[in-house]
Amino acid sequence: MSTATRHALLVIGGGPAGAAAACAARAAGLSVAVLERGATPQPDDCPGWLGPAAVRTCTSLGVAADAAGAVEFRGLRLRSWDLKQCVDVHDPELRGWIVEPARLSAALLEAARRAGAEVRTGAEVTALHLGEDAVAADTRAGAAAEGQIALLADGASSQTAGAAHLLPAQRIAGTGGGVLATWDVATDAPGVEVLIGAGRALRVATIVRGAGRIRLYAHTRDTTSPAGTQLMTLVAAAQAAGLLPDSPPGLPQSRPLLGGTALELESHVGKRALLIGSAGGFVAALSQEGIYPALRSGQLAVETAARALAAPLLQDELTSFGAAWRADLADYLRMPNTDLGLLIPLVFGNPQMSRRVARAFLLGQTF
Ligand SMILES: Cc1cc2nc3c(=O)[nH]c(=O)nc-3n(C[C@H](O)[C@H](O)[C@H](O)COP(=O)(O)OP(=O)(O)OC[C@H]3O[C@@H](n4cnc5c(N)ncnc54)[C@H](O)[C@@H]3O)c2cc1C
């Protein structure tokens, strides 16, 4: 290994998972370096939403709404997939932020820097070496970095997971898929609508109205027709109903369906390494919300790493990460423990049922 400064933790990727892990490391008194390949973190360029858990976490990390380019939304509108039924659910807990993900991620990484993390941008990790006594990363720019434990937060298609003999979430994403369409359009009514339907499998779409942009993200495990075709049928119906601008959307983009894959992965623990954020499939199954699970998995990984650094057998303690995140996050990530397909007809006529669906979506609650 080289003579680079050896940090307690080396975090690969400066998105929400990596930034939250770095903040948690500094709060625990651990030295930490974050290696981010971009000049800033690089999330999808479309408005996103945060539920109350994510808002609380961002706030506790010192990221205020204006720094994240956030506007608050309250309540959730549920619509049937055929757009014939609609219900507005109001509940004091059903609120959150609509954010520009790029600004949110940059603000979180800045919070890590303020907390004392060494943040290196333009530092793409090209190789990761997990040794007996330490870990080391090579970057494209040539500089090396060392740590005692690596936290792998380089996103769904993680290149570093393989070095730890782990599978990145994208490799085990299930059948079906997600499709994203966006419109550049002024909107003076920010908010979140959830479209829900059941054919052969549950279909969920989220319309997020943010500042200057509208986004529709639809996902399903129904493979009878391509997800893109299902999305374009929905777009046409929503345009006809006046819910979306008449103009064609920007080119629809496919995304692997990551929701719940953390629960499918055999392990998130490699040699001196933990897999966190979307790299580890920490994405909620019903809503596809990934920012809160990314933040929380980063924090939980640091708690495990801190225990491991103080333990006589570091690797043995690292293996407790599986139990730690399952106790905290598994219910949040899992599909609600009921057959939503059967319940959908009730959702629009029964206020108690619509409230439960809205809370499952936005608060990650079980039924
Ligand atoms: C279309 C779409 C819409 C979404 N909308 C929402 C939403 O509204 N709300 C929500 O909560 N979630 C949403 N998600 C999910 C959410 O964006 C992710 O789950 C979340 O960003 C995961 O954070 P992360 O830090 O794990 O990974 P990422 O945000 O992907 O960050 C990974 C970082 O690692 C860096 N990196 C990658 N490789 C390397 C390398 N070799 N070396 C160094 N750095 C590297 C990347 O540049 C990137 O900055 C959405 C996802 C998609 C695809």
The ligand as an ORCA input file, in Angstrom:
! r2SCAN-3c Opt
* xyz 0 1
  C     -35.488      8.296    -12.510
  C     -35.308      8.225    -11.021
  C     -36.050      9.048    -10.189
  C     -35.887      8.938     -8.809
  N     -36.651      9.736     -8.002
  C     -36.518      9.658     -6.677
  C     -37.296     10.495     -5.816
  O     -38.115     11.291     -6.280
  N     -37.126     10.367     -4.474
  C     -36.249      9.470     -3.941
  O     -36.148      9.384     -2.715
  N     -35.506      8.670     -4.726
  C     -35.613      8.757     -6.069
  N     -34.848      7.960     -6.877
  C     -33.858      7.071     -6.267
  C     -32.650      7.878     -5.801
  O     -32.260      8.805     -6.786
  C     -31.451      6.976     -5.483
  O     -31.895      5.852     -4.768
  C     -30.410      7.736     -4.658
  O     -29.859      8.771     -5.441
  C     -29.308      6.785     -4.218
  O     -28.264      7.516     -3.618
  P     -26.797      6.896     -3.632
  O     -25.927      7.863     -2.931
  O     -26.822      5.503     -3.178
  O     -26.397      6.802     -5.184
  P     -26.258      7.933     -6.287
  O     -27.151      9.079     -6.014
  O     -26.376      7.240     -7.599
  O     -24.767      8.446     -6.094
  C     -23.673      7.667     -6.469
  C     -22.498      8.598     -6.689
  O     -21.332      7.802     -6.899
  C     -20.544      8.418     -7.902
  N     -19.717      7.381     -8.510
  C     -20.112      6.360     -9.315
  N     -19.051      5.600     -9.659
  C     -17.970      6.142     -9.058
  C     -16.596      5.810     -9.027
  N     -16.098      4.750     -9.687
  N     -15.742      6.584     -8.303
  C     -16.228      7.664     -7.605
  N     -17.518      8.035     -7.624
  C     -18.393      7.277     -8.316
  C     -21.566      9.025     -8.876
  O     -21.016     10.093     -9.608
  C     -22.665      9.498     -7.926
  O     -22.530     10.854     -7.537
  C     -34.976      8.039     -8.250
  C     -34.192      7.237     -9.090
  C     -34.358      7.319    -10.461
  C     -33.530      6.444    -11.346
*
